[in-house]
Amino acid sequence: MTAKVNEGCISCGACVAACPEVFRFNDDGVAEAYAEVSPEYEYTAKEARDDCPVSVIDIEE
């Protein structure tokens, strides 16, 4: 499973807080997905996607 943060991230940090095993801030201060979504983090990665205030996270299975 892969996650992607699309353009439009507002750097709120909700995804990083919900699932730091998959999301982090890059050098530009916006969130990025830096790791594959392993089965043990599937729930929290989807929670991060669902809680994103600007809906810029995609998760593909």
PDBQT receptor file of N, H, CA, C and O in Angstrom, charges set to zero:
ATOM      1  N   MET A   1       0.848  -1.155   0.000  1.00  0.00    +0.000 N 
ATOM      2  CA  MET A   1       0.000   0.000   0.000  1.00  0.00    +0.000 C 
ATOM      3  C   MET A   1       0.905   1.231   0.000  1.00  0.00    +0.000 C 
ATOM      4  O   MET A   1       1.906   1.282   0.715  1.00  0.00    +0.000 OA
ATOM      5  N   THR A   2       0.539   2.207  -0.803  1.00  0.00    +0.000 N 
ATOM      6  H   THR A   2      -0.274   2.166  -1.383  1.00  0.00    +0.000 HD
ATOM      7  CA  THR A   2       1.341   3.425  -0.885  1.00  0.00    +0.000 C 
ATOM      8  C   THR A   2       0.484   4.648  -0.573  1.00  0.00    +0.000 C 
ATOM      9  O   THR A   2      -0.718   4.670  -0.838  1.00  0.00    +0.000 OA
ATOM     10  N   ALA A   3       1.118   5.645  -0.015  1.00  0.00    +0.000 N 
ATOM     11  H   ALA A   3       2.095   5.627   0.201  1.00  0.00    +0.000 HD
ATOM     12  CA  ALA A   3       0.458   6.906   0.294  1.00  0.00    +0.000 C 
ATOM     13  C   ALA A   3       1.172   8.014  -0.459  1.00  0.00    +0.000 C 
ATOM     14  O   ALA A   3       2.366   7.923  -0.743  1.00  0.00    +0.000 OA
ATOM     15  N   LYS A   4       0.425   9.058  -0.776  1.00  0.00    +0.000 N 
ATOM     16  H   LYS A   4      -0.546   9.132  -0.545  1.00  0.00    +0.000 HD
ATOM     17  CA  LYS A   4       0.992  10.210  -1.460  1.00  0.00    +0.000 C 
ATOM     18  C   LYS A   4       0.302  11.464  -0.939  1.00  0.00    +0.000 C 
ATOM     19  O   LYS A   4      -0.915  11.487  -0.754  1.00  0.00    +0.000 OA
ATOM     20  N   VAL A   5       1.093  12.503  -0.706  1.00  0.00    +0.000 N 
ATOM     21  H   VAL A   5       2.081  12.484  -0.857  1.00  0.00    +0.000 HD
ATOM     22  CA  VAL A   5       0.552  13.802  -0.335  1.00  0.00    +0.000 C 
ATOM     23  C   VAL A   5       0.639  14.674  -1.581  1.00  0.00    +0.000 C 
ATOM     24  O   VAL A   5       1.731  14.948  -2.080  1.00  0.00    +0.000 OA
ATOM     25  N   ASN A   6      -0.499  15.103  -2.073  1.00  0.00    +0.000 N 
ATOM     26  H   ASN A   6      -1.386  14.881  -1.667  1.00  0.00    +0.000 HD
ATOM     27  CA  ASN A   6      -0.563  15.906  -3.293  1.00  0.00    +0.000 C 
ATOM     28  C   ASN A   6      -0.327  17.385  -2.999  1.00  0.00    +0.000 C 
ATOM     29  O   ASN A   6      -0.252  17.805  -1.844  1.00  0.00    +0.000 OA
ATOM     30  N   GLU A   7      -0.211  18.162  -4.076  1.00  0.00    +0.000 N 
ATOM     31  H   GLU A   7      -0.272  17.821  -5.014  1.00  0.00    +0.000 HD
ATOM     32  CA  GLU A   7      -0.070  19.612  -3.929  1.00  0.00    +0.000 C 
ATOM     33  C   GLU A   7      -1.258  20.166  -3.173  1.00  0.00    +0.000 C 
ATOM     34  O   GLU A   7      -2.375  19.664  -3.299  1.00  0.00    +0.000 OA
ATOM     35  N   GLY A   8      -1.023  21.169  -2.412  1.00  0.00    +0.000 N 
ATOM     36  H   GLY A   8      -0.116  21.577  -2.310  1.00  0.00    +0.000 HD
ATOM     37  CA  GLY A   8      -2.090  21.797  -1.650  1.00  0.00    +0.000 C 
ATOM     38  C   GLY A   8      -1.971  21.571  -0.159  1.00  0.00    +0.000 C 
ATOM     39  O   GLY A   8      -2.804  22.047   0.612  1.00  0.00    +0.000 OA
ATOM     40  N   CYS A   9      -0.939  20.847   0.255  1.00  0.00    +0.000 N 
ATOM     41  H   CYS A   9      -0.263  20.460  -0.372  1.00  0.00    +0.000 HD
ATOM     42  CA  CYS A   9      -0.720  20.618   1.684  1.00  0.00    +0.000 C 
ATOM     43  C   CYS A   9      -0.546  21.970   2.372  1.00  0.00    +0.000 C 
ATOM     44  O   CYS A   9       0.186  22.835   1.891  1.00  0.00    +0.000 OA
ATOM     45  N   ILE A  10      -1.227  22.136   3.499  1.00  0.00    +0.000 N 
ATOM     46  H   ILE A  10      -1.821  21.434   3.890  1.00  0.00    +0.000 HD
ATOM     47  CA  ILE A  10      -1.151  23.399   4.242  1.00  0.00    +0.000 C 
ATOM     48  C   ILE A  10      -0.249  23.298   5.468  1.00  0.00    +0.000 C 
ATOM     49  O   ILE A  10      -0.247  24.190   6.317  1.00  0.00    +0.000 OA
ATOM     50  N   SER A  11       0.509  22.220   5.560  1.00  0.00    +0.000 N 
ATOM     51  H   SER A  11       0.507  21.496   4.871  1.00  0.00    +0.000 HD
ATOM     52  CA  SER A  11       1.476  22.024   6.642  1.00  0.00    +0.000 C 
ATOM     53  C   SER A  11       0.856  22.041   8.025  1.00  0.00    +0.000 C 
ATOM     54  O   SER A  11       1.460  22.541   8.973  1.00  0.00    +0.000 OA
ATOM     55  N   CYS A  12      -0.351  21.495   8.145  1.00  0.00    +0.000 N 
ATOM     56  H   CYS A  12      -0.842  21.088   7.374  1.00  0.00    +0.000 HD
ATOM     57  CA  CYS A  12      -1.020  21.499   9.448  1.00  0.00    +0.000 C 
ATOM     58  C   CYS A  12      -0.433  20.453  10.394  1.00  0.00    +0.000 C 
ATOM     59  O   CYS A  12      -0.492  20.611  11.613  1.00  0.00    +0.000 OA
ATOM     60  N   GLY A  13       0.130  19.391   9.834  1.00  0.00    +0.000 N 
ATOM     61  H   GLY A  13       0.178  19.262   8.843  1.00  0.00    +0.000 HD
ATOM     62  CA  GLY A  13       0.761  18.367  10.657  1.00  0.00    +0.000 C 
ATOM     63  C   GLY A  13      -0.161  17.265  11.135  1.00  0.00    +0.000 C 
ATOM     64  O   GLY A  13       0.279  16.394  11.885  1.00  0.00    +0.000 OA
ATOM     65  N   ALA A  14      -1.418  17.266  10.732  1.00  0.00    +0.000 N 
ATOM     66  H   ALA A  14      -1.775  17.974  10.123  1.00  0.00    +0.000 HD
ATOM     67  CA  ALA A  14      -2.354  16.240  11.198  1.00  0.00    +0.000 C 
ATOM     68  C   ALA A  14      -1.903  14.842  10.787  1.00  0.00    +0.000 C 
ATOM     69  O   ALA A  14      -1.986  13.912  11.590  1.00  0.00    +0.000 OA
ATOM     70  N   CYS A  15      -1.432  14.678   9.566  1.00  0.00    +0.000 N 
ATOM     71  H   CYS A  15      -1.364  15.433   8.914  1.00  0.00    +0.000 HD
ATOM     72  CA  CYS A  15      -1.009  13.353   9.107  1.00  0.00    +0.000 C 
ATOM     73  C   CYS A  15       0.266  12.904   9.810  1.00  0.00    +0.000 C 
ATOM     74  O   CYS A  15       0.416  11.728  10.144  1.00  0.00    +0.000 OA
ATOM     75  N   VAL A  16       1.176  13.835  10.032  1.00  0.00    +0.000 N 
ATOM     76  H   VAL A  16       1.055  14.790   9.761  1.00  0.00    +0.000 HD
ATOM     77  CA  VAL A  16       2.427  13.512  10.723  1.00  0.00    +0.000 C 
ATOM     78  C   VAL A  16       2.138  13.093  12.160  1.00  0.00    +0.000 C 
ATOM     79  O   VAL A  16       2.758  12.163  12.677  1.00  0.00    +0.000 OA
ATOM     80  N   ALA A  17       1.210  13.770  12.793  1.00  0.00    +0.000 N 
ATOM     81  H   ALA A  17       0.706  14.525  12.373  1.00  0.00    +0.000 HD
ATOM     82  CA  ALA A  17       0.846  13.428  14.169  1.00  0.00    +0.000 C 
ATOM     83  C   ALA A  17       0.129  12.082  14.236  1.00  0.00    +0.000 C 
ATOM     84  O   ALA A  17       0.356  11.300  15.159  1.00  0.00    +0.000 OA
ATOM     85  N   ALA A  18      -0.731  11.815  13.261  1.00  0.00    +0.000 N 
ATOM     86  H   ALA A  18      -0.915  12.450  12.511  1.00  0.00    +0.000 HD
ATOM     87  CA  ALA A  18      -1.516  10.574  13.282  1.00  0.00    +0.000 C 
ATOM     88  C   ALA A  18      -0.691   9.353  12.909  1.00  0.00    +0.000 C 
ATOM     89  O   ALA A  18      -0.903   8.270  13.453  1.00  0.00    +0.000 OA
ATOM     90  N   CYS A  19       0.251   9.520  11.981  1.00  0.00    +0.000 N 
ATOM     91  H   CYS A  19       0.423  10.400  11.538  1.00  0.00    +0.000 HD
ATOM     92  CA  CYS A  19       1.004   8.357  11.487  1.00  0.00    +0.000 C 
ATOM     93  C   CYS A  19       2.432   8.745  11.096  1.00  0.00    +0.000 C 
ATOM     94  O   CYS A  19       2.758   8.804   9.910  1.00  0.00    +0.000 OA
ATOM     95  N   PRO A  20       3.281   9.008  12.092  1.00  0.00    +0.000 N 
ATOM     96  CA  PRO A  20       4.658   9.401  11.786  1.00  0.00    +0.000 C 
ATOM     97  C   PRO A  20       5.488   8.282  11.158  1.00  0.00    +0.000 C 
ATOM     98  O   PRO A  20       6.590   8.532  10.670  1.00  0.00    +0.000 OA
ATOM     99  N   GLU A  21       4.977   7.066  11.166  1.00  0.00    +0.000 N 
ATOM    100  H   GLU A  21       4.082   6.863  11.563  1.00  0.00    +0.000 HD
ATOM    101  CA  GLU A  21       5.672   5.951  10.531  1.00  0.00    +0.000 C 
ATOM    102  C   GLU A  21       5.589   6.035   9.010  1.00  0.00    +0.000 C 
ATOM    103  O   GLU A  21       6.354   5.370   8.311  1.00  0.00    +0.000 OA
ATOM    104  N   VAL A  22       4.666   6.849   8.489  1.00  0.00    +0.000 N 
ATOM    105  H   VAL A  22       4.044   7.389   9.056  1.00  0.00    +0.000 HD
ATOM    106  CA  VAL A  22       4.468   6.989   7.041  1.00  0.00    +0.000 C 
ATOM    107  C   VAL A  22       4.677   8.422   6.565  1.00  0.00    +0.000 C 
ATOM    108  O   VAL A  22       5.191   8.636   5.467  1.00  0.00    +0.000 OA
ATOM    109  N   PHE A  23       4.283   9.417   7.382  1.00  0.00    +0.000 N 
ATOM    110  H   PHE A  23       3.866   9.243   8.274  1.00  0.00    +0.000 HD
ATOM    111  CA  PHE A  23       4.333  10.816   6.964  1.00  0.00    +0.000 C 
ATOM    112  C   PHE A  23       5.349  11.604   7.789  1.00  0.00    +0.000 C 
ATOM    113  O   PHE A  23       5.571  11.330   8.968  1.00  0.00    +0.000 OA
ATOM    114  N   ARG A  24       5.956  12.591   7.131  1.00  0.00    +0.000 N 
ATOM    115  H   ARG A  24       5.775  12.813   6.173  1.00  0.00    +0.000 HD
ATOM    116  CA  ARG A  24       6.879  13.505   7.808  1.00  0.00    +0.000 C 
ATOM    117  C   ARG A  24       6.872  14.824   7.043  1.00  0.00    +0.000 C 
ATOM    118  O   ARG A  24       6.323  14.914   5.945  1.00  0.00    +0.000 OA
ATOM    119  N   PHE A  25       7.488  15.846   7.635  1.00  0.00    +0.000 N 
ATOM    120  H   PHE A  25       7.934  15.773   8.527  1.00  0.00    +0.000 HD
ATOM    121  CA  PHE A  25       7.664  17.117   6.941  1.00  0.00    +0.000 C 
ATOM    122  C   PHE A  25       8.955  17.067   6.147  1.00  0.00    +0.000 C 
ATOM    123  O   PHE A  25       9.974  16.581   6.638  1.00  0.00    +0.000 OA
ATOM    124  N   ASN A  26       8.914  17.569   4.919  1.00  0.00    +0.000 N 
ATOM    125  H   ASN A  26       8.086  17.963   4.521  1.00  0.00    +0.000 HD
ATOM    126  CA  ASN A  26      10.131  17.624   4.113  1.00  0.00    +0.000 C 
ATOM    127  C   ASN A  26      10.854  18.951   4.376  1.00  0.00    +0.000 C 
ATOM    128  O   ASN A  26      10.440  19.730   5.235  1.00  0.00    +0.000 OA
ATOM    129  N   ASP A  27      11.918  19.194   3.641  1.00  0.00    +0.000 N 
ATOM    130  H   ASP A  27      12.254  18.560   2.944  1.00  0.00    +0.000 HD
ATOM    131  CA  ASP A  27      12.718  20.402   3.855  1.00  0.00    +0.000 C 
ATOM    132  C   ASP A  27      11.959  21.687   3.529  1.00  0.00    +0.000 C 
ATOM    133  O   ASP A  27      12.326  22.764   3.999  1.00  0.00    +0.000 OA
ATOM    134  N   ASP A  28      10.892  21.574   2.717  1.00  0.00    +0.000 N 
ATOM    135  H   ASP A  28      10.594  20.699   2.336  1.00  0.00    +0.000 HD
ATOM    136  CA  ASP A  28      10.080  22.746   2.381  1.00  0.00    +0.000 C 
ATOM    137  C   ASP A  28       8.974  22.997   3.401  1.00  0.00    +0.000 C 
ATOM    138  O   ASP A  28       8.216  23.958   3.272  1.00  0.00    +0.000 OA
ATOM    139  N   GLY A  29       8.880  22.140   4.411  1.00  0.00    +0.000 N 
ATOM    140  H   GLY A  29       9.497  21.359   4.515  1.00  0.00    +0.000 HD
ATOM    141  CA  GLY A  29       7.900  22.323   5.462  1.00  0.00    +0.000 C 
ATOM    142  C   GLY A  29       6.517  21.778   5.158  1.00  0.00    +0.000 C 
ATOM    143  O   GLY A  29       5.567  22.052   5.891  1.00  0.00    +0.000 OA
ATOM    144  N   VAL A  30       6.393  21.010   4.085  1.00  0.00    +0.000 N 
ATOM    145  H   VAL A  30       7.165  20.788   3.489  1.00  0.00    +0.000 HD
ATOM    146  CA  VAL A  30       5.109  20.374   3.779  1.00  0.00    +0.000 C 
ATOM    147  C   VAL A  30       5.227  18.873   4.027  1.00  0.00    +0.000 C 
ATOM    148  O   VAL A  30       6.320  18.307   4.015  1.00  0.00    +0.000 OA
ATOM    149  N   ALA A  31       4.096  18.256   4.247  1.00  0.00    +0.000 N 
ATOM    150  H   ALA A  31       3.208  18.716   4.256  1.00  0.00    +0.000 HD
ATOM    151  CA  ALA A  31       4.095  16.825   4.541  1.00  0.00    +0.000 C 
ATOM    152  C   ALA A  31       4.388  16.008   3.287  1.00  0.00    +0.000 C 
ATOM    153  O   ALA A  31       4.083  16.411   2.165  1.00  0.00    +0.000 OA
ATOM    154  N   GLU A  32       4.991  14.849   3.521  1.00  0.00    +0.000 N 
ATOM    155  H   GLU A  32       5.239  14.522   4.432  1.00  0.00    +0.000 HD
ATOM    156  CA  GLU A  32       5.245  13.893   2.453  1.00  0.00    +0.000 C 
ATOM    157  C   GLU A  32       5.131  12.494   3.030  1.00  0.00    +0.000 C 
ATOM    158  O   GLU A  32       5.333  12.271   4.224  1.00  0.00    +0.000 OA
ATOM    159  N   ALA A  33       4.802  11.563   2.155  1.00  0.00    +0.000 N 
ATOM    160  H   ALA A  33       4.638  11.744   1.185  1.00  0.00    +0.000 HD
ATOM    161  CA  ALA A  33       4.811  10.159   2.555  1.00  0.00    +0.000 C 
ATOM    162  C   ALA A  33       6.202   9.646   2.229  1.00  0.00    +0.000 C 
ATOM    163  O   ALA A  33       6.635   9.720   1.079  1.00  0.00    +0.000 OA
ATOM    164  N   TYR A  34       6.896   9.137   3.206  1.00  0.00    +0.000 N 
ATOM    165  H   TYR A  34       6.544   9.077   4.140  1.00  0.00    +0.000 HD
ATOM    166  CA  TYR A  34       8.275   8.714   3.000  1.00  0.00    +0.000 C 
ATOM    167  C   TYR A  34       8.464   7.210   3.103  1.00  0.00    +0.000 C 
ATOM    168  O   TYR A  34       9.562   6.704   2.869  1.00  0.00    +0.000 OA
ATOM    169  N   ALA A  35       7.405   6.491   3.453  1.00  0.00    +0.000 N 
ATOM    170  H   ALA A  35       6.513   6.902   3.643  1.00  0.00    +0.000 HD
ATOM    171  CA  ALA A  35       7.526   5.042   3.620  1.00  0.00    +0.000 C 
ATOM    172  C   ALA A  35       6.264   4.357   3.112  1.00  0.00    +0.000 C 
ATOM    173  O   ALA A  35       5.185   4.949   3.084  1.00  0.00    +0.000 OA
ATOM    174  N   GLU A  36       6.419   3.119   2.718  1.00  0.00    +0.000 N 
ATOM    175  H   GLU A  36       7.296   2.639   2.741  1.00  0.00    +0.000 HD
ATOM    176  CA  GLU A  36       5.264   2.308   2.334  1.00  0.00    +0.000 C 
ATOM    177  C   GLU A  36       4.368   2.133   3.558  1.00  0.00    +0.000 C 
ATOM    178  O   GLU A  36       4.836   2.149   4.696  1.00  0.00    +0.000 OA
ATOM    179  N   VAL A  37       3.089   1.967   3.303  1.00  0.00    +0.000 N 
ATOM    180  H   VAL A  37       2.709   1.953   2.379  1.00  0.00    +0.000 HD
ATOM    181  CA  VAL A  37       2.147   1.731   4.395  1.00  0.00    +0.000 C 
ATOM    182  C   VAL A  37       2.115   0.231   4.669  1.00  0.00    +0.000 C 
ATOM    183  O   VAL A  37       1.521  -0.538   3.912  1.00  0.00    +0.000 OA
ATOM    184  N   SER A  38       2.749  -0.167   5.738  1.00  0.00    +0.000 N 
ATOM    185  H   SER A  38       3.231   0.457   6.353  1.00  0.00    +0.000 HD
ATOM    186  CA  SER A  38       2.752  -1.582   6.097  1.00  0.00    +0.000 C 
ATOM    187  C   SER A  38       1.425  -1.926   6.772  1.00  0.00    +0.000 C 
ATOM    188  O   SER A  38       0.729  -1.038   7.265  1.00  0.00    +0.000 OA
ATOM    189  N   PRO A  39       1.078  -3.202   6.795  1.00  0.00    +0.000 N 
ATOM    190  CA  PRO A  39      -0.217  -3.601   7.362  1.00  0.00    +0.000 C 
ATOM    191  C   PRO A  39      -0.464  -3.084   8.778  1.00  0.00    +0.000 C 
ATOM    192  O   PRO A  39      -1.599  -2.748   9.119  1.00  0.00    +0.000 OA
ATOM    193  N   GLU A  40       0.557  -3.015   9.590  1.00  0.00    +0.000 N 
ATOM    194  H   GLU A  40       1.478  -3.288   9.313  1.00  0.00    +0.000 HD
ATOM    195  CA  GLU A  40       0.334  -2.557  10.970  1.00  0.00    +0.000 C 
ATOM    196  C   GLU A  40       0.012  -1.072  11.070  1.00  0.00    +0.000 C 
ATOM    197  O   GLU A  40      -0.516  -0.625  12.089  1.00  0.00    +0.000 OA
ATOM    198  N   TYR A  41       0.326  -0.287  10.015  1.00  0.00    +0.000 N 
ATOM    199  H   TYR A  41       0.755  -0.649   9.187  1.00  0.00    +0.000 HD
ATOM    200  CA  TYR A  41       0.031   1.148  10.027  1.00  0.00    +0.000 C 
ATOM    201  C   TYR A  41      -1.084   1.533   9.065  1.00  0.00    +0.000 C 
ATOM    202  O   TYR A  41      -1.339   2.718   8.850  1.00  0.00    +0.000 OA
ATOM    203  N   GLU A  42      -1.742   0.550   8.491  1.00  0.00    +0.000 N 
ATOM    204  H   GLU A  42      -1.535  -0.413   8.665  1.00  0.00    +0.000 HD
ATOM    205  CA  GLU A  42      -2.817   0.821   7.537  1.00  0.00    +0.000 C 
ATOM    206  C   GLU A  42      -3.932   1.668   8.164  1.00  0.00    +0.000 C 
ATOM    207  O   GLU A  42      -4.387   2.642   7.565  1.00  0.00    +0.000 OA
ATOM    208  N   TYR A  43      -4.358   1.300   9.348  1.00  0.00    +0.000 N 
ATOM    209  H   TYR A  43      -3.988   0.508   9.835  1.00  0.00    +0.000 HD
ATOM    210  CA  TYR A  43      -5.449   2.027  10.002  1.00  0.00    +0.000 C 
ATOM    211  C   TYR A  43      -5.062   3.484  10.260  1.00  0.00    +0.000 C 
ATOM    212  O   TYR A  43      -5.839   4.389   9.954  1.00  0.00    +0.000 OA
ATOM    213  N   THR A  44      -3.872   3.724  10.819  1.00  0.00    +0.000 N 
ATOM    214  H   THR A  44      -3.241   2.989  11.068  1.00  0.00    +0.000 HD
ATOM    215  CA  THR A  44      -3.497   5.100  11.149  1.00  0.00    +0.000 C 
ATOM    216  C   THR A  44      -3.216   5.929   9.901  1.00  0.00    +0.000 C 
ATOM    217  O   THR A  44      -3.459   7.136   9.900  1.00  0.00    +0.000 OA
ATOM    218  N   ALA A  45      -2.709   5.304   8.835  1.00  0.00    +0.000 N 
ATOM    219  H   ALA A  45      -2.511   4.324   8.836  1.00  0.00    +0.000 HD
ATOM    220  CA  ALA A  45      -2.495   6.031   7.578  1.00  0.00    +0.000 C 
ATOM    221  C   ALA A  45      -3.835   6.451   6.980  1.00  0.00    +0.000 C 
ATOM    222  O   ALA A  45      -3.975   7.571   6.490  1.00  0.00    +0.000 OA
ATOM    223  N   LYS A  46      -4.813   5.560   7.020  1.00  0.00    +0.000 N 
ATOM    224  H   LYS A  46      -4.699   4.650   7.418  1.00  0.00    +0.000 HD
ATOM    225  CA  LYS A  46      -6.145   5.908   6.511  1.00  0.00    +0.000 C 
ATOM    226  C   LYS A  46      -6.810   6.956   7.398  1.00  0.00    +0.000 C 
ATOM    227  O   LYS A  46      -7.537   7.817   6.904  1.00  0.00    +0.000 OA
ATOM    228  N   GLU A  47      -6.567   6.886   8.686  1.00  0.00    +0.000 N 
ATOM    229  H   GLU A  47      -5.976   6.186   9.087  1.00  0.00    +0.000 HD
ATOM    230  CA  GLU A  47      -7.078   7.899   9.602  1.00  0.00    +0.000 C 
ATOM    231  C   GLU A  47      -6.464   9.263   9.265  1.00  0.00    +0.000 C 
ATOM    232  O   GLU A  47      -7.165  10.275   9.271  1.00  0.00    +0.000 OA
ATOM    233  N   ALA A  48      -5.173   9.294   8.976  1.00  0.00    +0.000 N 
ATOM    234  H   ALA A  48      -4.604   8.472   8.971  1.00  0.00    +0.000 HD
ATOM    235  CA  ALA A  48      -4.509  10.535   8.585  1.00  0.00    +0.000 C 
ATOM    236  C   ALA A  48      -5.131  11.087   7.305  1.00  0.00    +0.000 C 
ATOM    237  O   ALA A  48      -5.370  12.290   7.202  1.00  0.00    +0.000 OA
ATOM    238  N   ARG A  49      -5.391  10.226   6.339  1.00  0.00    +0.000 N 
ATOM    239  H   ARG A  49      -5.197   9.249   6.423  1.00  0.00    +0.000 HD
ATOM    240  CA  ARG A  49      -6.034  10.651   5.086  1.00  0.00    +0.000 C 
ATOM    241  C   ARG A  49      -7.414  11.233   5.369  1.00  0.00    +0.000 C 
ATOM    242  O   ARG A  49      -7.757  12.304   4.870  1.00  0.00    +0.000 OA
ATOM    243  N   ASP A  50      -8.188  10.537   6.156  1.00  0.00    +0.000 N 
ATOM    244  H   ASP A  50      -7.910   9.667   6.562  1.00  0.00    +0.000 HD
ATOM    245  CA  ASP A  50      -9.559  10.964   6.430  1.00  0.00    +0.000 C 
ATOM    246  C   ASP A  50      -9.628  12.253   7.235  1.00  0.00    +0.000 C 
ATOM    247  O   ASP A  50     -10.583  13.018   7.096  1.00  0.00    +0.000 OA
ATOM    248  N   ASP A  51      -8.631  12.504   8.071  1.00  0.00    +0.000 N 
ATOM    249  H   ASP A  51      -7.855  11.883   8.184  1.00  0.00    +0.000 HD
ATOM    250  CA  ASP A  51      -8.611  13.706   8.915  1.00  0.00    +0.000 C 
ATOM    251  C   ASP A  51      -7.923  14.900   8.259  1.00  0.00    +0.000 C 
ATOM    252  O   ASP A  51      -7.896  15.987   8.836  1.00  0.00    +0.000 OA
ATOM    253  N   CYS A  52      -7.373  14.715   7.072  1.00  0.00    +0.000 N 
ATOM    254  H   CYS A  52      -7.396  13.832   6.603  1.00  0.00    +0.000 HD
ATOM    255  CA  CYS A  52      -6.686  15.814   6.385  1.00  0.00    +0.000 C 
ATOM    256  C   CYS A  52      -7.705  16.920   6.064  1.00  0.00    +0.000 C 
ATOM    257  O   CYS A  52      -8.687  16.669   5.366  1.00  0.00    +0.000 OA
ATOM    258  N   PRO A  53      -7.477  18.129   6.565  1.00  0.00    +0.000 N 
ATOM    259  CA  PRO A  53      -8.464  19.201   6.358  1.00  0.00    +0.000 C 
ATOM    260  C   PRO A  53      -8.576  19.684   4.910  1.00  0.00    +0.000 C 
ATOM    261  O   PRO A  53      -9.564  20.325   4.553  1.00  0.00    +0.000 OA
ATOM    262  N   VAL A  54      -7.587  19.387   4.079  1.00  0.00    +0.000 N 
ATOM    263  H   VAL A  54      -6.785  18.866   4.370  1.00  0.00    +0.000 HD
ATOM    264  CA  VAL A  54      -7.643  19.836   2.686  1.00  0.00    +0.000 C 
ATOM    265  C   VAL A  54      -7.687  18.650   1.706  1.00  0.00    +0.000 C 
ATOM    266  O   VAL A  54      -7.595  18.837   0.493  1.00  0.00    +0.000 OA
ATOM    267  N   SER A  55      -7.826  17.459   2.232  1.00  0.00    +0.000 N 
ATOM    268  H   SER A  55      -7.901  17.307   3.218  1.00  0.00    +0.000 HD
ATOM    269  CA  SER A  55      -8.001  16.229   1.417  1.00  0.00    +0.000 C 
ATOM    270  C   SER A  55      -6.947  16.067   0.318  1.00  0.00    +0.000 C 
ATOM    271  O   SER A  55      -7.282  15.879  -0.851  1.00  0.00    +0.000 OA
ATOM    272  N   VAL A  56      -5.669  16.141   0.708  1.00  0.00    +0.000 N 
ATOM    273  H   VAL A  56      -5.397  16.294   1.658  1.00  0.00    +0.000 HD
ATOM    274  CA  VAL A  56      -4.601  16.004  -0.280  1.00  0.00    +0.000 C 
ATOM    275  C   VAL A  56      -3.844  14.672  -0.182  1.00  0.00    +0.000 C 
ATOM    276  O   VAL A  56      -2.817  14.493  -0.837  1.00  0.00    +0.000 OA
ATOM    277  N   ILE A  57      -4.345  13.750   0.624  1.00  0.00    +0.000 N 
ATOM    278  H   ILE A  57      -5.179  13.895   1.156  1.00  0.00    +0.000 HD
ATOM    279  CA  ILE A  57      -3.663  12.466   0.784  1.00  0.00    +0.000 C 
ATOM    280  C   ILE A  57      -4.403  11.376   0.016  1.00  0.00    +0.000 C 
ATOM    281  O   ILE A  57      -5.609  11.187   0.174  1.00  0.00    +0.000 OA
ATOM    282  N   ASP A  58      -3.652  10.669  -0.815  1.00  0.00    +0.000 N 
ATOM    283  H   ASP A  58      -2.672  10.822  -0.943  1.00  0.00    +0.000 HD
ATOM    284  CA  ASP A  58      -4.181   9.512  -1.536  1.00  0.00    +0.000 C 
ATOM    285  C   ASP A  58      -3.488   8.260  -1.008  1.00  0.00    +0.000 C 
ATOM    286  O   ASP A  58      -2.286   8.264  -0.743  1.00  0.00    +0.000 OA
ATOM    287  N   ILE A  59      -4.259   7.198  -0.862  1.00  0.00    +0.000 N 
ATOM    288  H   ILE A  59      -5.236   7.195  -1.077  1.00  0.00    +0.000 HD
ATOM    289  CA  ILE A  59      -3.705   5.906  -0.470  1.00  0.00    +0.000 C 
ATOM    290  C   ILE A  59      -4.182   4.872  -1.473  1.00  0.00    +0.000 C 
ATOM    291  O   ILE A  59      -5.382   4.711  -1.699  1.00  0.00    +0.000 OA
ATOM    292  N   GLU A  60      -3.226   4.172  -2.072  1.00  0.00    +0.000 N 
ATOM    293  H   GLU A  60      -2.252   4.302  -1.889  1.00  0.00    +0.000 HD
ATOM    294  CA  GLU A  60      -3.541   3.130  -3.048  1.00  0.00    +0.000 C 
ATOM    295  C   GLU A  60      -3.176   1.785  -2.467  1.00  0.00    +0.000 C 
ATOM    296  O   GLU A  60      -2.104   1.598  -1.891  1.00  0.00    +0.000 OA
ATOM    297  N   GLU A  61      -4.088   0.862  -2.631  1.00  0.00    +0.000 N 
ATOM    298  H   GLU A  61      -4.959   1.014  -3.099  1.00  0.00    +0.000 HD
ATOM    299  CA  GLU A  61      -3.853  -0.499  -2.107  1.00  0.00    +0.000 C 
ATOM    300  C   GLU A  61      -3.238  -1.375  -3.150  1.00  0.00    +0.000 C 
ATOM    301  O   GLU A  61      -2.970  -2.549  -2.891  1.00  0.00    +0.000 OA
TER     302      GLU A  61
